[in-house]
Amino acid sequence: MLKIMRDKELKKKVIWVVAIVIIISFGFLGTAYLVTDLNSANYAGKIFGKKIAYTDFEIAYAQVQAQAIMRYGDRFPEVKQFLDLETETWDRLILSNEAKKMKINIADQEVIKTIEEYPFFQRDGQFDTLLYNDILRFVFRMDARSFEESIRETIKFTKLFDQKTKDISFSQEEIFEEYQMQHEKIQVSYTLITPDQFIAETPFNEEEAKEYYNTNKLKFLIPPTVNVQYIKLAFPKKPAATSSEENADDETINDQLEEQKDLIRDKAETIYQELYDSNDLTALAQKHNIKLETSDYFSKEQPNLSMGWPFELINEIFDLDVGQISELSESNEGIFIAKLIDKKDTTIPDYAAAREKVKIAYLQIKAKDVASTKSEEYLKAISENINQTNAPDFAKAVQTLGLNVDQTPEFNRGLYLPKIGISKEFQDEAFGLTEDKKLSQVIETAQGYAILYLDSRIAASQEDFEKEKEATGEAVLNRKRNESITEYLTKLRLKANLQSNLISNETTN
């Protein structure tokens, strides 16, 4: 036990407000426990041929979850579903075994210092014992000894990784290469050959289309759709200003508009109350002289945006039963009341019903094959054209083939490019071009097939590099450390030969 820490009595009567917020955010979370089939084995699993008891796994799991809470803060409830805490727990147990094998020990004072430096255990820049104990109790659901031992283990892993990466070295050339990769710019011309260019001339084969449909039916699945009756109580629109004097009276106009909107809100409430008795939206629309409209069938994925509904109403509609009325829903356009009149479940249409969609998908696939073949032919022709002249002209060679040519702006790696978007394949090929090899191969992108030509390259500034050399060196070191640790962990996992008896069934309290 780390008595030095727990014996510090700061005698504070009020818990820090920020800590209260943290506790409220996490208070509902308990340590998730993985339900196990006790009939299959009486231990959680094996690593390095050693049995791991359920209790040891549960302790390690709680430690992993505590680390995740510290890592993600109040975002933990949102990201928890995306974390693989079970795998992280096995990794922790594997690393713990390795640290023990290497006789790595951590003194109490180092654990104390680490915990006292966590900002969420501090108030006014000082470690707060009361706050510490309350967060352990309500957030981590751990006693002090368990939490402190988990921190001790985490420090061990840091020491272990330090040992495994201490011999990493790199040259000044590597630092400059890293800086160059991040800061050099390039500009290329390119032609884009898209499948759409060939759809009109692609023949449609009914039998092949049917075969495609039969092997890809799920692609034509129709999600749940609804048909809705609704009324809209439109808000008045602000009149267009005709003079500077009218603009000066904006505040008065806005006040008047808000008063009119309040009257419409009152009317909507009245209609809504009347629906409790009749549930007849048609009759009430007639009574109040409001147009009753019908939506036609739409899905949540493809709503009818022309209706002007707020997003919340669209979501609510799909949770209603047929005949139910929605809540009042307000947007900038007005107030809506909707009634679900029919709902269709997810269906897979037969070929006849899906034929038009099948045809489009089939032709796109065939056109893509044509585009791929044509691109190679175009590349050969462009290459021959360029090689036959002492003054290569990529744009002219492309246009001779009846193709369009585009040019990128000067760009760094990772930059969004007009028409292309963010394409790693495109950018890797672009930065791979040189003065000796200006013409690329055919590159497949999300938009189609591209052929690139190097226009210019702007090297990173040596002067700027000298200013940022130290930071770049740190980036190189961190990258090499991460690569080394990943390789080490991969080998360690294989060596551990994990045999898990757990059934992944995470629960929260």
PLY file of the C-alpha trace (Angstrom):
ply
format ascii 1.0
element vertex 509
property float x
property float y
property float z
element edge 508
property int vertex1
property int vertex2
end_header
0.00 0.00 0.00
1.20 3.46 -0.79
0.56 4.92 2.65
2.48 8.11 1.95
-0.10 9.12 -0.64
-3.21 8.09 1.24
-2.05 9.60 4.53
-1.84 13.09 2.99
-4.92 14.81 4.44
-5.84 18.00 2.64
-9.09 18.31 4.63
-11.17 19.70 1.79
-14.93 19.64 2.36
-16.07 20.31 -1.22
-15.17 18.15 -4.22
-13.97 20.02 -7.25
-16.85 20.83 -9.60
-15.04 19.38 -12.61
-14.62 16.10 -10.78
-18.36 16.00 -10.13
-18.95 16.29 -13.87
-16.53 13.45 -14.51
-18.20 11.27 -11.89
-21.66 11.92 -13.37
-20.33 11.01 -16.80
-18.86 7.72 -15.66
-20.88 6.84 -12.61
-23.08 4.37 -14.47
-20.09 2.38 -15.71
-18.96 -0.70 -13.93
-16.14 -3.06 -14.67
-17.31 -5.11 -17.62
-16.99 -8.81 -16.95
-16.71 -11.35 -19.68
-19.15 -14.20 -19.10
-17.45 -17.54 -19.37
-18.63 -21.05 -20.02
-17.56 -22.58 -16.73
-18.27 -26.10 -17.98
-15.58 -25.89 -20.67
-12.64 -24.95 -18.38
-11.93 -23.69 -14.91
-9.54 -20.94 -16.01
-9.73 -17.95 -18.35
-7.08 -19.15 -20.75
-3.40 -19.86 -21.23
-0.40 -17.72 -22.19
3.13 -19.10 -22.43
1.60 -22.44 -21.43
0.47 -21.03 -18.05
-3.14 -21.02 -16.89
-4.68 -17.61 -16.17
-7.32 -17.68 -13.43
-10.62 -15.86 -13.91
-9.82 -13.54 -11.04
-6.47 -12.54 -12.57
-8.15 -11.83 -15.90
-10.85 -9.75 -14.20
-8.24 -7.68 -12.34
-6.32 -7.05 -15.55
-9.56 -6.19 -17.37
-10.42 -3.57 -14.73
-6.93 -2.10 -15.12
-7.33 -1.90 -18.91
-10.69 -0.16 -18.54
-9.19 2.32 -16.06
-6.44 3.12 -18.56
-9.05 3.62 -21.30
-11.03 6.04 -19.09
-7.86 8.04 -18.43
-7.03 8.01 -22.14
-10.43 9.10 -23.47
-11.87 11.06 -20.55
-15.56 11.93 -20.87
-15.57 10.46 -24.40
-15.10 6.95 -23.00
-18.84 6.02 -23.02
-18.96 6.94 -26.73
-15.81 5.12 -27.83
-16.06 2.07 -25.55
-18.06 0.09 -28.11
-15.18 0.49 -30.58
-12.50 -0.72 -28.16
-11.39 -4.33 -27.91
-10.82 -4.40 -24.15
-10.60 -8.20 -24.05
-7.65 -8.26 -26.47
-6.03 -5.38 -24.60
-6.41 -7.37 -21.38
-4.62 -10.38 -22.85
-1.87 -8.06 -24.13
-1.55 -6.60 -20.63
-1.19 -10.06 -19.10
1.38 -11.02 -21.75
3.41 -7.86 -21.11
3.13 -8.34 -17.36
4.64 -11.81 -17.73
7.45 -10.38 -19.86
8.20 -7.55 -17.40
8.37 -10.08 -14.57
10.69 -12.26 -16.61
12.98 -9.27 -17.21
12.86 -8.39 -13.48
11.57 -4.87 -14.00
10.56 -3.36 -10.64
9.02 0.02 -9.88
9.53 1.81 -6.56
6.55 3.14 -4.59
7.82 6.69 -4.93
7.71 6.51 -8.73
4.09 5.31 -8.60
3.23 8.15 -6.21
4.89 10.75 -8.43
3.08 9.46 -11.53
-0.35 9.51 -9.88
0.15 12.94 -8.33
0.92 14.36 -11.78
-2.40 13.29 -13.31
-4.36 16.57 -13.73
-7.74 14.97 -12.97
-6.51 14.18 -9.43
-5.48 17.81 -8.86
-7.23 20.91 -7.59
-5.57 24.29 -8.06
-2.49 22.50 -9.40
-2.08 20.32 -6.30
-2.85 16.62 -5.74
-6.15 16.31 -3.85
-6.54 13.17 -1.71
-10.30 13.57 -1.31
-10.75 14.00 -5.05
-8.45 11.04 -5.72
-10.43 8.69 -3.47
-13.80 9.80 -4.84
-12.75 9.34 -8.47
-11.37 5.89 -7.70
-14.65 4.97 -6.02
-17.17 6.42 -8.46
-15.31 6.50 -11.77
-12.86 3.61 -11.81
-14.72 1.47 -9.26
-11.36 0.42 -7.79
-9.81 0.67 -4.37
-6.59 2.66 -3.99
-4.31 -0.37 -3.78
-5.70 -1.91 -6.98
-5.41 1.37 -8.90
-1.88 2.00 -7.68
-0.80 -1.49 -8.68
-2.32 -0.94 -12.13
-0.22 2.23 -12.47
2.84 0.28 -11.32
2.21 -2.28 -14.07
1.76 0.46 -16.69
5.07 2.06 -15.69
6.69 -1.37 -16.03
5.46 -1.61 -19.61
6.94 1.82 -20.35
10.31 0.67 -18.96
10.01 -2.53 -20.98
9.38 -0.63 -24.20
12.23 1.76 -23.36
14.59 -1.19 -23.09
13.41 -2.67 -26.36
13.77 0.63 -28.24
16.86 2.14 -26.59
19.17 1.18 -29.45
17.08 2.88 -32.14
19.16 5.30 -34.15
18.80 7.31 -37.33
20.87 9.63 -39.44
20.52 13.30 -40.30
19.65 12.16 -43.82
16.66 10.23 -42.46
15.46 13.30 -40.58
15.66 15.38 -43.74
13.91 12.66 -45.76
11.06 12.74 -43.23
10.88 16.53 -43.43
11.05 16.41 -47.21
8.22 13.88 -47.37
6.04 16.11 -45.18
6.80 19.43 -46.84
7.74 18.93 -50.48
5.08 19.91 -53.01
4.29 18.54 -56.41
2.11 19.46 -59.38
0.92 17.02 -62.01
-1.26 17.02 -65.08
-3.53 14.04 -65.54
-6.33 12.56 -67.56
-9.16 10.70 -65.89
-10.88 7.84 -67.70
-14.19 7.11 -65.98
-16.59 4.19 -66.47
-19.39 6.69 -67.20
-17.65 7.54 -70.49
-18.40 4.02 -71.78
-21.83 3.20 -70.34
-23.70 4.43 -73.44
-21.73 2.08 -75.70
-21.74 -0.89 -73.31
-24.17 -3.61 -74.46
-26.70 -4.94 -71.97
-26.88 -8.74 -71.66
-30.09 -9.81 -69.90
-28.85 -13.29 -68.98
-25.61 -11.99 -67.49
-27.56 -9.33 -65.60
-29.84 -12.00 -64.10
-26.82 -14.03 -63.09
-25.31 -10.92 -61.46
-28.59 -10.28 -59.62
-28.78 -13.89 -58.35
-25.29 -13.70 -56.84
-25.68 -10.15 -55.45
-29.29 -9.96 -54.24
-28.36 -8.18 -51.01
-27.07 -5.23 -53.02
-30.64 -4.59 -54.14
-32.21 -4.89 -50.71
-34.89 -2.25 -50.08
-34.67 -0.86 -46.52
-37.80 -0.18 -44.44
-39.99 2.48 -46.04
-42.92 4.52 -44.73
-45.81 6.47 -46.17
-46.94 9.48 -44.17
-49.74 12.01 -44.04
-48.72 15.37 -42.66
-49.71 18.97 -42.22
-47.39 21.94 -42.19
-48.11 25.17 -40.37
-45.72 27.42 -42.25
-43.89 30.27 -40.56
-44.11 33.69 -42.22
-41.02 34.70 -44.15
-39.14 37.90 -43.57
-39.89 40.36 -46.38
-37.02 41.35 -48.62
-35.53 44.71 -47.69
-36.13 47.42 -50.27
-34.21 50.31 -48.73
-31.61 51.13 -46.10
-34.40 52.60 -43.94
-36.19 49.25 -43.85
-32.92 47.49 -42.98
-32.55 49.85 -40.05
-35.86 48.56 -38.69
-34.75 44.91 -38.72
-35.25 44.47 -35.00
-38.91 45.55 -35.19
-39.56 43.22 -38.14
-37.93 40.30 -36.31
-40.06 40.95 -33.23
-43.20 40.96 -35.36
-42.20 37.73 -37.06
-41.56 36.08 -33.72
-45.00 37.15 -32.48
-46.58 35.60 -35.59
-44.57 32.42 -35.06
-45.83 32.22 -31.47
-49.42 32.40 -32.75
-48.69 29.54 -35.14
-47.11 27.54 -32.32
-50.27 28.07 -30.23
-52.42 26.92 -33.14
-50.26 23.83 -33.60
-50.63 23.01 -29.89
-54.43 23.36 -30.19
-54.57 20.98 -33.15
-52.29 18.55 -31.40
-54.51 18.50 -28.32
-57.56 17.83 -30.51
-55.78 14.82 -32.00
-55.87 13.15 -28.58
-59.64 12.85 -28.99
-60.07 12.07 -32.69
-56.70 10.90 -34.09
-58.20 11.99 -37.44
-55.61 14.20 -39.10
-57.72 14.52 -42.26
-60.72 15.94 -40.41
-58.62 18.35 -38.39
-56.82 19.57 -41.50
-60.21 20.37 -43.05
-61.48 21.99 -39.85
-58.49 24.33 -39.62
-58.26 24.89 -43.37
-54.75 23.38 -43.63
-53.59 21.38 -46.64
-53.16 17.66 -45.88
-50.23 16.18 -47.80
-48.97 12.64 -48.39
-45.29 11.86 -48.58
-45.21 8.71 -50.76
-42.92 5.91 -49.60
-39.40 6.85 -48.49
-36.63 5.27 -46.45
-34.56 6.72 -43.63
-31.50 6.47 -45.86
-33.20 8.42 -48.67
-35.78 10.75 -47.12
-37.84 13.15 -49.18
-35.92 16.32 -48.36
-38.32 18.49 -50.35
-40.83 18.18 -47.48
-38.59 20.35 -45.33
-38.88 18.09 -42.30
-36.34 18.37 -39.48
-34.03 15.40 -39.10
-35.53 14.51 -35.70
-39.00 14.05 -37.22
-37.68 11.70 -39.91
-36.07 9.55 -37.22
-39.22 9.58 -35.07
-41.47 8.50 -37.97
-39.63 5.19 -38.30
-40.30 4.39 -34.64
-44.07 4.93 -34.93
-46.70 2.24 -35.41
-49.17 2.55 -38.27
-51.87 5.07 -37.29
-49.71 6.83 -34.70
-49.18 10.59 -34.68
-45.75 12.16 -34.32
-44.82 14.77 -31.75
-44.94 18.41 -32.84
-41.77 19.09 -34.80
-40.41 22.53 -35.65
-37.96 23.61 -38.33
-37.06 26.97 -39.84
-39.93 26.49 -42.29
-42.68 25.83 -39.78
-44.29 23.22 -37.53
-45.11 19.70 -38.71
-47.52 17.05 -37.49
-47.26 13.66 -39.21
-49.26 10.44 -39.13
-47.82 7.10 -40.21
-50.30 5.49 -42.63
-48.19 2.54 -43.83
-44.86 0.87 -43.22
-43.04 -1.70 -45.35
-40.35 -3.93 -43.89
-36.98 -4.65 -45.49
-37.44 -6.64 -48.69
-35.38 -8.12 -51.49
-37.27 -7.46 -54.72
-37.42 -10.08 -57.44
-35.46 -9.52 -60.64
-38.38 -7.96 -62.49
-38.89 -5.32 -59.77
-35.16 -4.65 -59.41
-34.35 -4.82 -63.13
-33.60 -1.12 -63.65
-31.24 -1.00 -60.67
-29.65 -4.27 -61.74
-29.17 -2.88 -65.21
-27.43 0.23 -63.89
-25.12 -1.82 -61.63
-24.37 -4.33 -64.41
-23.54 -1.63 -66.96
-21.31 0.19 -64.45
-19.30 -2.98 -63.85
-18.97 -3.69 -67.56
-18.11 -0.06 -68.28
-15.44 -0.15 -65.60
-13.84 -3.15 -67.32
-13.91 -1.23 -70.60
-12.41 1.85 -68.91
-9.60 -0.26 -67.45
-8.73 -1.78 -70.84
-9.01 1.55 -72.65
-6.78 3.25 -70.06
-3.94 0.87 -70.84
-4.40 1.54 -74.55
-4.40 5.29 -73.92
-1.25 5.04 -71.80
0.58 3.22 -74.57
-0.48 5.83 -77.13
0.47 8.75 -74.85
3.85 7.18 -74.09
4.61 6.68 -77.79
3.57 10.25 -78.58
5.81 11.71 -75.85
8.80 9.54 -76.78
8.65 10.61 -80.42
9.32 14.29 -79.70
12.13 16.28 -78.15
9.58 18.56 -76.48
7.09 16.23 -74.79
3.60 17.70 -74.53
1.38 15.58 -72.27
-1.68 17.79 -72.75
-1.45 17.61 -76.54
-0.92 13.84 -76.47
-4.01 13.41 -74.28
-6.20 15.74 -76.31
-5.17 13.96 -79.54
-6.98 10.92 -78.12
-10.12 12.97 -77.49
-9.56 12.97 -73.73
-9.67 15.83 -71.25
-6.60 16.95 -69.36
-6.59 18.48 -65.87
-3.89 19.89 -63.64
-3.66 19.70 -59.88
-2.64 22.67 -57.76
0.72 22.36 -56.04
0.03 20.00 -53.13
1.56 18.21 -50.17
0.85 14.62 -49.28
-2.61 14.12 -47.79
-4.14 17.23 -49.36
-7.64 17.07 -50.84
-7.52 17.46 -54.62
-10.31 18.78 -56.85
-12.03 15.99 -58.84
-9.77 13.35 -57.26
-10.47 13.89 -53.56
-8.06 12.23 -51.14
-6.55 9.28 -52.99
-3.47 7.59 -51.55
-2.90 5.71 -54.80
-2.97 8.91 -56.86
-0.68 10.79 -54.50
1.79 7.93 -54.03
2.14 7.66 -57.79
2.46 11.44 -58.17
5.26 11.73 -55.61
6.97 8.71 -57.16
7.41 10.50 -60.46
10.84 11.92 -61.30
12.49 13.99 -64.03
13.62 10.71 -65.60
10.17 9.11 -65.29
7.54 11.79 -65.70
4.74 9.58 -67.01
2.88 7.32 -64.56
1.28 3.95 -64.94
-2.52 3.68 -64.99
-3.76 4.39 -61.45
-7.18 3.31 -60.24
-9.02 5.88 -58.14
-12.56 6.05 -56.77
-13.53 8.21 -59.77
-11.91 6.10 -62.47
-8.50 5.42 -64.01
-5.87 8.17 -64.06
-2.69 8.72 -66.05
-0.36 11.31 -64.49
2.47 13.47 -65.79
4.95 15.37 -63.62
4.82 19.13 -64.13
6.93 20.42 -61.23
8.30 19.50 -57.84
9.09 22.00 -55.07
11.58 20.67 -52.56
11.30 21.41 -48.87
13.19 24.50 -47.72
16.59 23.73 -46.18
16.30 26.91 -44.10
12.92 25.87 -42.71
14.26 22.37 -42.08
17.03 23.74 -39.86
14.37 25.46 -37.75
12.27 22.32 -37.43
15.03 19.71 -37.35
14.60 18.89 -33.68
10.82 18.42 -33.90
11.22 16.33 -37.05
13.83 14.20 -35.30
11.34 13.55 -32.50
8.75 12.52 -35.09
11.22 10.10 -36.71
12.12 8.64 -33.32
8.46 8.18 -32.35
7.66 6.52 -35.67
10.59 4.14 -35.36
9.69 3.41 -31.75
6.11 2.63 -32.69
7.23 0.37 -35.51
9.66 -1.42 -33.20
7.07 -1.84 -30.42
4.48 -3.14 -32.88
6.94 -5.70 -34.21
7.94 -6.69 -30.67
4.32 -7.11 -29.56
3.49 -9.18 -32.63
6.34 -11.58 -31.90
5.44 -11.67 -28.22
1.80 -12.57 -28.97
2.91 -15.42 -31.22
5.29 -16.64 -28.54
2.55 -16.45 -25.88
0.34 -18.79 -27.94
-2.86 -17.46 -26.35
-5.63 -19.99 -25.73
-8.73 -18.16 -24.52
-11.73 -19.85 -22.88
-13.72 -16.62 -22.74
-16.98 -15.87 -24.47
-17.03 -12.21 -25.48
-20.14 -10.91 -23.77
-19.34 -7.50 -22.32
-21.87 -6.02 -19.95
-22.06 -2.81 -18.01
-23.54 -2.30 -14.59
0 1
1 2
2 3
3 4
4 5
5 6
6 7
7 8
8 9
9 10
10 11
11 12
12 13
13 14
14 15
15 16
16 17
17 18
18 19
19 20
20 21
21 22
22 23
23 24
24 25
25 26
26 27
27 28
28 29
29 30
30 31
31 32
32 33
33 34
34 35
35 36
36 37
37 38
38 39
39 40
40 41
41 42
42 43
43 44
44 45
45 46
46 47
47 48
48 49
49 50
50 51
51 52
52 53
53 54
54 55
55 56
56 57
57 58
58 59
59 60
60 61
61 62
62 63
63 64
64 65
65 66
66 67
67 68
68 69
69 70
70 71
71 72
72 73
73 74
74 75
75 76
76 77
77 78
78 79
79 80
80 81
81 82
82 83
83 84
84 85
85 86
86 87
87 88
88 89
89 90
90 91
91 92
92 93
93 94
94 95
95 96
96 97
97 98
98 99
99 100
100 101
101 102
102 103
103 104
104 105
105 106
106 107
107 108
108 109
109 110
110 111
111 112
112 113
113 114
114 115
115 116
116 117
117 118
118 119
119 120
120 121
121 122
122 123
123 124
124 125
125 126
126 127
127 128
128 129
129 130
130 131
131 132
132 133
133 134
134 135
135 136
136 137
137 138
138 139
139 140
140 141
141 142
142 143
143 144
144 145
145 146
146 147
147 148
148 149
149 150
150 151
151 152
152 153
153 154
154 155
155 156
156 157
157 158
158 159
159 160
160 161
161 162
162 163
163 164
164 165
165 166
166 167
167 168
168 169
169 170
170 171
171 172
172 173
173 174
174 175
175 176
176 177
177 178
178 179
179 180
180 181
181 182
182 183
183 184
184 185
185 186
186 187
187 188
188 189
189 190
190 191
191 192
192 193
193 194
194 195
195 196
196 197
197 198
198 199
199 200
200 201
201 202
202 203
203 204
204 205
205 206
206 207
207 208
208 209
209 210
210 211
211 212
212 213
213 214
214 215
215 216
216 217
217 218
218 219
219 220
220 221
221 222
222 223
223 224
224 225
225 226
226 227
227 228
228 229
229 230
230 231
231 232
232 233
233 234
234 235
235 236
236 237
237 238
238 239
239 240
240 241
241 242
242 243
243 244
244 245
245 246
246 247
247 248
248 249
249 250
250 251
251 252
252 253
253 254
254 255
255 256
256 257
257 258
258 259
259 260
260 261
261 262
262 263
263 264
264 265
265 266
266 267
267 268
268 269
269 270
270 271
271 272
272 273
273 274
274 275
275 276
276 277
277 278
278 279
279 280
280 281
281 282
282 283
283 284
284 285
285 286
286 287
287 288
288 289
289 290
290 291
291 292
292 293
293 294
294 295
295 296
296 297
297 298
298 299
299 300
300 301
301 302
302 303
303 304
304 305
305 306
306 307
307 308
308 309
309 310
310 311
311 312
312 313
313 314
314 315
315 316
316 317
317 318
318 319
319 320
320 321
321 322
322 323
323 324
324 325
325 326
326 327
327 328
328 329
329 330
330 331
331 332
332 333
333 334
334 335
335 336
336 337
337 338
338 339
339 340
340 341
341 342
342 343
343 344
344 345
345 346
346 347
347 348
348 349
349 350
350 351
351 352
352 353
353 354
354 355
355 356
356 357
357 358
358 359
359 360
360 361
361 362
362 363
363 364
364 365
365 366
366 367
367 368
368 369
369 370
370 371
371 372
372 373
373 374
374 375
375 376
376 377
377 378
378 379
379 380
380 381
381 382
382 383
383 384
384 385
385 386
386 387
387 388
388 389
389 390
390 391
391 392
392 393
393 394
394 395
395 396
396 397
397 398
398 399
399 400
400 401
401 402
402 403
403 404
404 405
405 406
406 407
407 408
408 409
409 410
410 411
411 412
412 413
413 414
414 415
415 416
416 417
417 418
418 419
419 420
420 421
421 422
422 423
423 424
424 425
425 426
426 427
427 428
428 429
429 430
430 431
431 432
432 433
433 434
434 435
435 436
436 437
437 438
438 439
439 440
440 441
441 442
442 443
443 444
444 445
445 446
446 447
447 448
448 449
449 450
450 451
451 452
452 453
453 454
454 455
455 456
456 457
457 458
458 459
459 460
460 461
461 462
462 463
463 464
464 465
465 466
466 467
467 468
468 469
469 470
470 471
471 472
472 473
473 474
474 475
475 476
476 477
477 478
478 479
479 480
480 481
481 482
482 483
483 484
484 485
485 486
486 487
487 488
488 489
489 490
490 491
491 492
492 493
493 494
494 495
495 496
496 497
497 498
498 499
499 500
500 501
501 502
502 503
503 504
504 505
505 506
506 507
507 508
